[in-house]
């Protein structure tokens, strides 16, 4: 594999993108990492000054000319930019413009600029669960799972995934062929996860108890964000050496995080830092359904005057009650992936982050 490579990470200031950039910054074969995003992440200033150049390019993934300009002299693209919207806060057209149209722009720019390698960050939502709520137990990349996708976000990711798959082997402007593949993360947790922080704060407000709505037998797969990022870095590297193996392939993200009920995962993560956290009570499905319905009605009435954020939606209520996880080692077989962080290390990093976050919150309240 060549050295002095230039990588471009779309969405490089995002949750997964930040960790990808941080890993790439440490790789000796990478000369420069370009970050294409609408916002410049605070972490970027901490990476500047090393042997690897970090360049931030402010731009919209929906603007092809901006995308094309950013792709100049790039060797590898990791396309992680997306509008992640599980609660349907944004119109479907906006999600399609960013997730599908943005991916079209990335592919076009790769072909026009002769960028030979494209790795796409997809999602398990591009595969399922479906509207029938059929479980996805121990699936692999070869498992055929039918039915209409439950989430509109998943539908946009499925369309984008198809575009990336079809682009594999397409001829670029220099006559050579483009190599593409994609990675499907599932329940990604880690530092700066607002969902995780909200869950911890909710437990504290409920007398240190984690109340839950999922059925007891529900199990779902989760991965630490650092391991998801590491899988991207390895896949992007191996694409260059073995394009005939990785080209056109899908890979589920996985690590050593146990497949658990979410309440049990949260308790194990939180008690690493706060031993007082305990499992609370099960909240009946009908009660949450009623609250969502009332909240939706209030949102509709207030819509002309105030955009009220949904706390949950009926599709998400259904989703959290479906078992879905995978059992695969395809990433190891194809490009030697092993988790960078163990389950123990992942818990420790979450503990350190929660400690800092809670200290900052206490200081803010004290100053106010």
Buried (B, 14 or more C-beta within 10 A) or exposed (E): EEEEBBBBBBBBBBBBBBBBBBBBBEBEBBBBBBBBBEEBBEBBEEBEEEEBBBBBBEBBBBEBEBBBBBBEEBBBBBBBBBBBBBBBEBEEEBBBBBBBBBBBBBBBBBBBBBBBBBBBBBBBBBBBBBEEBBBBEBBEBEBEBEEEBBBBBBBBBBBBBEBBBEBBEEEBEEEEBBBBBBBBBBBBBBBBBEEBBEBBBBBBEBEBBBBBBBEEEBBBBBBBBBBBBBBBBBBBBBBBEEBEEBBBBBBBBBBBBEBBBBBBBBBBBBBBBBEEBBBBEEEEBEEBBEBBEEBBEEBEEEEEEEEBEBEBBBBBBBBBBBBBBBEBEBBBEBBEBEBBBBBEBBBBBBBEBBEEBBEEEEEEEEEE
